[in-house]
Amino acid sequence: MRAALTNFGSRGDVQPYLALASELRRQGHRPVVATSPEYGPWVESHGLEFCQLGPRMSEVQRATMAAEISAAGVDHSVELIKPLLSLVESTLAEAFDQLKALCSDCDVLISGPEQAIAQLVREVLGIPLALVQLGHFELPVWPDVQKECAAFLNSFRARIGLPEADDYLIHDPQIELYAMSRHVISRPSDWPLNRHLTGYFFLDDDDWQPDPSLLDFIDAGEPPVVICFSSMIHENPEAMTDLVVDAMKIAGYRAIIQQGWSGLGRRSLPASIYQTGSVPHSWLFRRAACVVHHGGAGTAASAFRAGVPSVFIPHYSDQPLWAMHFHKAGYAVSPIPLNQLSAERLATATAMTLSQPVYREKASELGRKIEAERGVEQALRLIEQTI
């Protein structure tokens, strides 16, 4: 089976597709991953075929976060979507042509819901489509955003001979897979039969080797707190670094700061704080006391899979939903929204998490269940049965 896999988004939005592509390859299929050009070296480092598609996501993320800051935290308003559409517009026609050409000899297109051109290619070619969802399914659909995106795409749809659409969403895929755990969230009773919870998609890099200085830091004391905001962009990375360092000083914990797309920690730091670039979550989180993160579903899953608790600092999108979900289920202390974050609040939340054994116990129990699900294997079986 020749399969094209694509999604539009940050590294965390793309990584599950690499995991699925790797499983496809292991089972004798021929996958190709089509996504933002800056992910090319990463995709190819896993021995996967790559096709660049669309704008650089770091530019999209910066524009989106800048718009959110200027809009004073009003989520999902039309003003937040306009910078993203402006960046997409310059690459839309080329990306459509590239994905169409790529899919012309494919048996299935596997896409995320944010990759709007997947719907266009599907309509033009009639290719079977498997939709993989990563976001919380209770995230509301905002009519003003739907209308703005539909208006943007309809002018392009007319150019390629497609009728107008009311929205930009992918409708009626052959199969719809939610890459999340049934132990985290229950399958709604009203779902159609082609919609499935599969378990998370994890991408492990067994050949990765840590920097010796990172190993030395970890071995020099108690397990550190890991601060990981991944592809989140902060208005003032220096101020965010100061806040995190101050919080760890107040709480009295050693910590590892991952730079992420903001470039946190790129300065002189106390001996109790270590700054690092990209490190696989599957390796780093197992060595952490807890993980302070933004609340993306994949990052949370990686933390719980490692058997360590989380402190949630949701930034935007469905992150507040996941953060509150885990808190209500008893896995985490109350989340701290980014616009309410302070060194004192982070220090208190971290200390509460580490001083109460119930959080580690529940995280460890959940991790064993998540590990046993084998999400990518289940997803591939379902795709093979359907396609």
C-alpha positions in Angstrom: 0.0 0.0 0.0 1.3 3.4 -1.0 0.3 6.0 1.6 0.7 9.8 1.8 0.7 11.2 5.3 0.2 14.9 5.9 -0.7 17.4 8.6 -0.4 21.1 9.1 1.0 22.2 12.5 3.8 22.2 15.0 6.3 19.5 15.6 3.8 17.9 18.1 1.2 17.9 15.3 3.5 16.1 12.9 5.3 13.6 15.2 2.4 11.1 15.5 2.3 10.9 11.7 5.9 10.0 11.6 5.1 7.2 14.2 2.4 5.9 11.9 4.6 6.2 8.8 7.3 4.2 10.6 4.8 1.5 11.4 3.5 1.4 7.8 7.1 0.9 6.6 7.7 -1.8 9.2 4.7 -3.7 7.9 5.9 -3.6 4.3 3.9 -0.5 3.1 5.4 2.5 1.2 4.7 5.7 3.2 5.7 9.3 2.3 5.3 12.2 4.7 4.3 15.5 3.3 4.6 18.5 5.6 6.4 21.8 6.3 9.9 22.1 4.7 11.6 22.7 8.0 10.7 19.2 9.1 12.5 17.5 6.2 15.7 16.6 8.0 13.8 15.2 11.0 11.5 13.1 8.8 14.4 11.7 6.8 16.5 11.0 9.9 13.9 8.3 10.6 14.5 6.8 7.2 11.2 8.0 5.8 10.5 9.5 2.4 9.7 13.3 2.6 7.8 15.8 0.4 7.9 19.5 1.5 4.5 21.1 1.6 3.3 24.6 2.6 5.0 27.3 4.7 7.6 27.1 7.4 5.6 26.3 10.6 7.9 28.3 12.9 6.8 31.5 10.9 3.1 30.5 11.2 3.5 29.8 14.9 5.1 33.2 15.6 2.5 35.0 13.6 -0.3 33.2 15.4 1.1 33.8 18.9 1.8 37.4 18.1 -1.8 37.9 17.0 -3.1 36.2 20.1 -1.0 38.5 22.3 -2.2 41.6 20.4 -5.8 40.4 20.7 -5.5 40.2 24.5 -6.0 36.5 24.7 -9.4 36.3 22.8 -9.2 32.8 21.6 -10.3 31.8 18.1 -11.3 35.2 16.9 -11.1 36.1 13.2 -8.2 38.4 14.0 -6.2 35.4 15.2 -6.7 33.4 12.0 -5.9 36.2 9.5 -2.0 36.1 10.0 -2.1 32.4 9.5 -4.2 32.6 6.3 -1.8 35.3 5.0 1.2 33.0 5.3 -0.7 30.0 3.9 -1.9 32.0 0.9 1.6 32.4 -0.6 2.1 28.6 -0.7 -1.4 27.3 -1.2 -1.4 26.7 -5.0 2.1 25.1 -4.9 1.2 22.9 -1.9 -2.0 21.7 -3.6 -0.1 20.8 -6.8 2.5 19.0 -4.8 0.1 16.9 -2.7 -2.1 16.2 -5.8 1.0 14.9 -7.7 2.1 12.9 -4.7 -1.3 11.3 -4.3 -1.8 10.4 -7.9 -0.1 7.0 -7.3 -1.2 6.5 -3.7 -3.8 4.1 -2.3 -4.7 6.2 0.6 -4.3 9.8 1.9 -3.8 10.0 5.7 -4.4 13.5 7.0 -5.0 15.7 10.0 -8.1 18.0 10.0 -6.0 21.2 9.8 -4.5 20.2 6.4 -7.2 21.8 4.4 -5.7 21.0 1.0 -6.2 17.3 1.8 -9.9 17.8 1.3 -9.3 19.5 -2.0 -7.0 16.7 -3.3 -9.5 14.1 -2.1 -12.3 15.7 -4.1 -10.2 16.1 -7.2 -8.6 12.6 -7.2 -11.3 10.6 -5.4 -8.6 9.0 -3.2 -9.6 7.2 -0.1 -8.9 9.3 3.0 -8.1 8.3 6.6 -8.5 11.2 9.1 -6.2 11.2 12.1 -7.3 13.5 15.0 -5.0 14.6 17.7 -7.0 17.4 19.3 -9.6 17.2 22.0 -13.0 16.4 20.4 -14.9 18.8 22.7 -13.0 21.8 21.3 -15.8 24.0 19.9 -16.1 25.0 16.3 -16.1 28.8 16.0 -18.5 30.0 13.2 -16.6 33.2 12.5 -13.4 31.2 12.0 -15.2 28.7 9.8 -16.7 31.5 7.7 -13.3 33.3 7.3 -11.5 30.1 6.3 -14.2 29.0 3.9 -14.2 32.4 2.1 -10.4 32.1 1.9 -10.5 28.6 0.4 -13.5 29.1 -1.9 -11.7 31.5 -4.2 -9.1 28.7 -4.7 -11.7 26.0 -5.0 -13.2 28.0 -7.9 -9.8 28.1 -9.6 -9.5 24.3 -9.6 -13.1 23.7 -10.6 -14.6 22.7 -7.3 -17.9 24.1 -6.0 -18.1 26.4 -3.0 -18.0 24.9 0.5 -19.5 26.1 3.8 -16.4 25.4 5.8 -12.8 24.2 5.4 -13.2 20.9 7.3 -12.7 17.3 6.0 -16.1 15.6 5.8 -17.0 11.9 5.7 -13.6 10.2 5.6 -13.5 6.5 5.0 -12.1 6.1 8.6 -11.5 8.6 11.4 -8.9 7.7 14.0 -8.4 9.6 17.3 -4.8 9.0 18.4 -5.6 9.1 22.2 -6.2 6.7 25.0 -9.5 5.2 26.1 -8.0 5.3 29.6 -7.8 9.1 29.3 -11.0 9.9 27.6 -14.1 7.8 26.8 -15.5 7.1 23.4 -18.8 9.0 23.0 -21.8 6.7 22.5 -23.1 8.6 19.5 -19.9 8.1 17.4 -20.4 6.4 14.0 -18.8 3.0 13.5 -15.9 4.4 11.3 -14.7 6.5 14.2 -12.2 4.9 16.6 -10.0 5.6 19.7 -6.8 3.9 18.9 -4.3 4.8 21.7 -1.5 7.4 21.3 1.0 7.3 18.5 4.5 7.3 20.0 7.7 7.9 18.0 10.7 6.3 19.8 14.3 6.9 18.7 16.2 3.9 20.1 19.5 5.0 18.6 19.5 8.5 20.2 22.4 9.2 22.5 22.4 12.0 25.1 25.1 14.6 25.5 27.5 13.4 28.4 26.9 16.7 30.2 23.2 16.0 30.3 23.8 12.6 31.8 26.2 14.1 34.3 23.6 16.7 35.4 20.9 14.1 35.8 23.1 11.8 37.8 24.4 14.5 40.1 21.3 14.7 42.3 17.6 14.0 42.7 15.6 13.7 39.5 15.1 17.2 38.1 11.9 19.0 37.0 11.7 19.2 33.2 10.3 22.3 31.7 9.1 21.7 28.1 7.0 24.1 26.1 8.0 22.6 22.7 6.8 24.7 19.8 5.0 27.3 21.9 6.3 30.9 21.2 6.6 33.4 24.0 6.6 37.2 23.6 9.6 37.6 25.8 11.8 34.4 26.1 14.2 36.1 28.5 11.4 37.0 30.9 9.9 33.4 30.7 13.4 32.0 31.4 13.7 34.3 34.5 10.2 33.2 35.7 11.1 29.5 35.4 14.5 29.9 37.1 12.9 31.9 39.9 10.2 29.3 40.4 12.7 26.5 40.7 14.8 28.6 43.2 11.7 29.3 45.3 10.6 25.6 45.3 14.2 24.3 45.7 14.3 21.9 42.8 16.9 21.2 40.1 15.5 21.6 36.6 16.1 20.9 32.9 14.8 23.6 30.6 14.2 22.6 27.0 14.8 25.5 24.6 11.8 24.8 22.4 10.9 27.2 19.6 11.1 30.2 22.1 14.8 29.5 22.8 14.4 29.4 26.5 17.4 29.3 28.8 20.0 30.6 26.3 22.1 32.4 28.8 24.1 31.8 32.0 22.1 29.7 34.4 22.5 28.6 38.0 24.3 25.3 38.5 21.0 23.7 39.5 19.5 24.5 36.1 20.5 22.7 32.9 19.4 24.0 29.4 19.1 21.6 26.5 17.8 21.5 22.9 15.8 18.7 21.4 15.8 15.6 23.5 13.3 12.7 22.9 10.5 12.8 25.5 10.7 9.0 25.7 14.2 9.3 27.1 14.1 12.5 29.1 10.7 12.3 30.8 11.5 8.9 32.4 14.4 10.7 34.3 12.2 13.6 35.5 10.6 14.2 38.9 7.7 15.9 37.0 7.2 17.7 33.7 6.0 21.3 33.4 4.4 21.7 30.0 1.8 23.5 27.9 -0.8 20.7 27.9 -0.6 19.4 24.3 -2.1 15.9 24.3 1.0 14.2 23.0 3.3 15.8 25.5 1.0 14.9 28.4 0.8 11.4 27.1 4.5 11.1 27.0 4.8 12.3 30.6 2.2 9.9 31.8 3.7 7.1 29.7 7.0 7.8 31.5 5.2 7.4 34.9 5.7 11.0 36.0 3.1 13.6 36.8 2.6 16.9 35.0 2.1 20.6 35.8 0.0 22.1 33.1 0.6 25.6 31.8 -2.0 25.8 28.9 -1.2 28.3 26.2 -4.1 28.1 23.7 -6.2 25.9 21.4 -7.3 22.6 23.1 -4.6 22.8 25.8 -6.9 24.2 28.5 -9.3 21.4 27.8 -6.7 18.7 28.3 -5.2 20.5 31.3 -8.6 20.7 33.1 -9.5 17.1 32.1 -6.4 15.7 33.7 -6.9 17.9 36.8 -10.5 16.8 37.3 -9.5 13.2 36.9 -7.0 13.6 39.8 -3.8 13.3 37.7 -2.6 16.9 38.2 -2.9 20.0 40.4 -5.0 22.9 39.1 -3.6 24.2 35.8 -2.1 27.7 35.5 -3.1 29.5 32.3 -0.1 31.2 30.6 -1.6 34.7 31.2 -1.8 33.9 35.0 1.6 32.4 35.3 4.1 33.7 37.9 7.2 32.3 39.6 5.3 31.9 42.8 2.4 30.1 41.3 4.7 27.7 39.4 6.8 27.0 42.5 3.6 26.2 44.5 2.2 24.0 41.8 5.4 22.1 41.4 5.9 21.6 45.1 2.3 20.4 45.5 2.8 17.9 42.7 6.0 16.5 44.1 5.0 16.5 47.8 1.8 14.4 47.2 2.7 10.8 46.2 -0.8 10.3 44.7 0.1 12.2 41.5 3.1 10.0 40.8 1.2 6.9 41.7 -1.7 7.8 39.4 0.7 8.8 36.6 2.6 5.5 36.9 -0.7 3.5 36.7 -1.9 5.4 33.7 1.5 5.0 32.0 1.3 1.2 32.2 -2.2 1.3 30.5 -1.1 3.7 27.8 2.0 1.7 27.0 -0.1 -1.5 26.6 -2.4 0.1 23.9 0.0 0.0 21.0 -1.8 2.9 19.2 0.0 2.9 15.9 -0.4 -0.9 15.5 -4.1 -0.6 16.1 -4.4 2.4 13.7 -2.7 0.5 10.9 -4.9 -2.5 11.3 -8.0 -0.3 11.1 -6.7 1.5 8.0 -5.8 -1.8 6.3 -9.2 -3.3 7.0 -10.9 -0.2 5.7 -8.8 0.7 2.7 
